[in-house]
Each structure stands twice: as C-alpha cells, then as structure tokens.
C-alpha cells in the first residue's frame, strides 16, 4: 500500500465521521424546528439555515466518499461493450476526465469562496464563505481519491500485461 493510499484511507475515515456529525446536526436542527413550530407555536429562524448548510457540506463530502469507493452512477454499458483489454484504459480515461472536472471545481470554488467571504447569511449571520468553501474542499478530496484510483488502475493494467506476457512466453515452450 503506497503513501497516497494510506493518506486517503485516513482522510476517508475523517470525512466519514465529519459527515456523520454534520448529518446529526442537520437532523437536530430540523427536529428542533418541527418541535418549535408544532409544539411551541413559534418558528426558529436559524434552524432551516443551519440544516441547509449542514446538508450542503454533507452532500459534497459524501460525494467525495463515493469517488473513493467508485460508487457514483456511471454508464458502464459503453465500457462493457469494449474488448476486455481496453476496458481498463477506458476507466483510466474516464477518471482523468473526472480529475479535470475536479480541478475546475477547485479553481472556481476558491473564486466563489473569496467572493462570498464577506457576505453573511440572513438568519445566523454566518460567513457565506464557510458554506462555499465546501466546494473546493470536496474538489480536493475527489481529486485525491481519483488520482489514487488512476494509479491503482495503472498498476492493475501493468500486472495484467505482465501476467499475459508470462503466459504467452510459457505457452510458446
């Protein structure tokens, strides 16, 4: 296991716990709003806003977890129709395209975060930059996980080529 893999595994553990905490906060804020509205008869101004920001962060961090686990929906029909020796290359190509998208997400996410850094949310007076920074953070996580996936796929292709080369050499004897 290489350094990037170990680093990403530790990062994934942290992201999993953060998502769990964010989801719990979101459930608490929504539950508090329901109790306040239907039991007390008053509305909490901050609860909907807090739940929204927790949802944004948990969705983007959860997306990065899906990239790590290769859990996103994909069009595998095209890849499955390719010859077996090209399927690995198609996966690497798709991951490289994803990596380009993640770099764009990081760059423009940083720009949006800088633009919104001085703005504040209406109910909680929360700096909006803290909500928008979830975009480049998740982009960085997804890029790191995608690089690990590409390196893993390249190792598998090399290994398969080595095994094919050995069996071809042995078959010629």
C-alpha positions as CSV (number, residue, x, y, z in Angstrom):
1,X,0.0,0.0,0.0
2,X,1.5,3.3,-1.0
3,X,1.6,6.6,0.8
4,X,-1.3,8.2,-1.1
5,X,-3.5,5.2,-0.3
6,X,-2.8,5.3,3.4
7,X,-3.3,9.1,3.4
8,X,-6.6,8.8,1.6
9,X,-7.8,6.0,3.8
10,X,-7.1,8.2,6.9
11,X,-8.8,11.1,5.1
12,X,-11.8,8.9,4.3
13,X,-12.2,7.9,7.9
14,X,-12.2,11.6,9.0
15,X,-14.6,12.5,6.2
16,X,-16.9,9.7,7.3
17,X,-17.0,10.9,10.9
18,X,-17.5,14.6,9.8
19,X,-20.4,13.5,7.5
20,X,-21.9,11.7,10.4
21,X,-21.7,14.7,12.7
22,X,-23.0,17.0,10.0
23,X,-25.9,14.8,9.4
24,X,-26.7,14.6,13.1
25,X,-26.6,18.4,13.4
26,X,-28.9,18.6,10.4
27,X,-31.4,16.2,11.9
28,X,-31.2,18.0,15.3
29,X,-31.8,21.4,13.6
30,X,-34.7,20.1,11.6
31,X,-36.2,18.3,14.6
32,X,-35.9,21.5,16.7
33,X,-37.7,23.4,14.0
34,X,-40.6,20.8,13.9
35,X,-40.9,20.9,17.7
36,X,-40.8,24.7,17.9
37,X,-43.3,25.1,15.1
38,X,-45.9,22.5,16.1
39,X,-45.5,22.2,19.8
40,X,-44.5,25.7,20.9
41,X,-46.1,27.5,18.0
42,X,-43.1,29.6,17.2
43,X,-40.5,29.3,14.4
44,X,-36.7,29.1,14.9
45,X,-35.1,31.5,12.4
46,X,-31.7,29.7,12.5
47,X,-32.7,26.1,12.2
48,X,-33.6,26.0,8.5
49,X,-30.4,27.8,7.6
50,X,-28.2,25.6,9.7
51,X,-29.8,22.5,8.3
52,X,-29.3,23.8,4.7
53,X,-25.5,24.4,5.3
54,X,-25.1,21.0,7.0
55,X,-26.8,19.4,4.1
56,X,-24.5,21.2,1.5
57,X,-21.4,20.1,3.4
58,X,-22.6,16.5,3.9
59,X,-23.6,16.1,0.2
60,X,-20.3,17.4,-1.1
61,X,-18.2,15.4,1.4
62,X,-20.4,12.3,0.7
63,X,-19.8,12.7,-3.0
64,X,-16.1,12.6,-2.3
65,X,-16.6,9.3,-0.3
66,X,-18.5,7.9,-3.4
67,X,-15.5,8.8,-5.6
68,X,-13.2,6.9,-3.2
69,X,-15.5,3.9,-3.3
70,X,-16.3,4.2,-7.0
71,X,-19.9,4.4,-6.0
72,X,-21.2,7.1,-8.4
73,X,-23.6,6.1,-11.1
74,X,-21.8,5.6,-14.4
75,X,-22.6,4.5,-17.9
76,X,-20.8,1.1,-17.8
77,X,-22.6,-0.2,-20.9
78,X,-20.1,1.5,-23.2
79,X,-17.1,0.2,-21.2
80,X,-18.6,-3.3,-21.1
81,X,-19.0,-3.4,-24.9
82,X,-15.3,-2.7,-25.3
83,X,-12.8,-5.5,-25.7
84,X,-11.5,-6.7,-22.3
85,X,-8.0,-5.3,-22.9
86,X,-9.5,-1.8,-23.5
87,X,-11.8,-1.7,-20.5
88,X,-9.1,-0.7,-18.1
89,X,-7.9,2.1,-20.4
90,X,-11.5,3.4,-20.6
91,X,-11.8,3.5,-16.9
92,X,-8.5,5.5,-16.6
93,X,-9.7,7.8,-19.3
94,X,-13.0,8.5,-17.5
95,X,-11.1,9.1,-14.3
96,X,-8.8,11.5,-16.0
97,X,-11.8,13.4,-17.3
98,X,-13.2,13.5,-13.8
99,X,-9.9,14.8,-12.5
100,X,-10.1,17.7,-15.0
101,X,-13.6,18.5,-13.7
102,X,-12.4,18.3,-10.1
103,X,-9.6,20.8,-10.8
104,X,-12.1,23.2,-12.4
105,X,-14.3,22.7,-9.3
106,X,-11.4,23.6,-7.0
107,X,-10.3,26.7,-9.0
108,X,-13.8,28.1,-9.4
109,X,-14.8,27.0,-5.9
110,X,-11.9,29.1,-4.5
111,X,-13.1,32.1,-6.5
112,X,-16.6,31.8,-5.3
113,X,-15.4,31.4,-1.7
114,X,-13.3,34.6,-2.0
115,X,-16.3,36.5,-3.5
116,X,-18.6,35.4,-0.7
117,X,-16.2,35.6,2.2
118,X,-17.5,39.0,3.4
119,X,-21.2,38.1,2.9
120,X,-23.2,36.9,5.9
121,X,-26.3,34.6,6.0
122,X,-29.6,36.3,6.9
123,X,-30.6,34.4,10.0
124,X,-27.4,33.3,11.7
125,X,-25.0,36.0,10.4
126,X,-22.8,33.1,9.3
127,X,-20.0,34.0,6.9
128,X,-21.1,32.6,3.5
129,X,-17.5,31.8,2.6
130,X,-17.7,28.9,5.1
131,X,-20.6,27.4,3.2
132,X,-19.0,27.9,-0.2
133,X,-15.5,26.6,0.9
134,X,-17.2,23.1,0.8
135,X,-16.8,23.2,-3.0
136,X,-13.0,23.4,-3.2
137,X,-12.6,21.2,-0.2
138,X,-14.7,18.4,-1.7
139,X,-13.0,19.0,-5.1
140,X,-9.6,18.4,-3.4
141,X,-10.8,15.3,-1.8
142,X,-12.3,14.0,-5.0
143,X,-9.1,14.8,-6.9
144,X,-7.0,13.0,-4.4
145,X,-9.3,9.9,-4.5
146,X,-9.3,10.0,-8.3
147,X,-5.5,10.1,-8.5
148,X,-5.4,7.1,-6.2
149,X,-8.0,5.3,-8.4
150,X,-6.0,6.0,-11.6
151,X,-2.7,4.8,-10.0
152,X,-4.5,1.6,-8.8
153,X,-5.9,1.0,-12.3
154,X,-2.5,1.6,-13.9
155,X,-1.0,-1.0,-11.5
156,X,-3.7,-3.5,-12.4
157,X,-3.1,-2.9,-16.1
158,X,0.7,-3.4,-15.7
159,X,0.1,-6.5,-13.7
160,X,-2.3,-7.9,-16.2
161,X,0.1,-7.2,-19.0
162,X,2.9,-8.9,-17.1
163,X,0.7,-12.0,-16.5
164,X,-0.3,-12.1,-20.1
165,X,3.3,-11.8,-21.2
166,X,4.4,-14.6,-18.9
167,X,1.6,-17.0,-20.0
168,X,2.3,-16.2,-23.7
169,X,6.0,-17.0,-23.1
170,X,5.1,-20.2,-21.3
171,X,2.6,-21.2,-24.0
172,X,5.4,-20.9,-26.6
173,X,7.6,-23.5,-24.9
